[in-house]
Amino acid sequence: MALAFGRLGLTPVVFWAMTPGEFTALLEGRGLLAPAHGGLSREELEALAGLLGESASGSC
């Protein structure tokens, strides 16, 4: 809690109102915690682009 109230500057009310996911995202955003996933690989990005292209053209 010293990290939350000191280094992050959160008030107790804000800290206790946060979800674990919000707190984790805050730590990752401040560089205090390594991201759980380093981002999409090229293959994942191409697969996602293909899915988005197919769903966009199929819905028209």
Secondary structure, DSSP 8 states (H G I E B T S, - for coil): -HIIIIIS---HHHHHHS-HHHHHHHHHHTTSS--SS----HHHHHHHHHHHHHHHHHT-
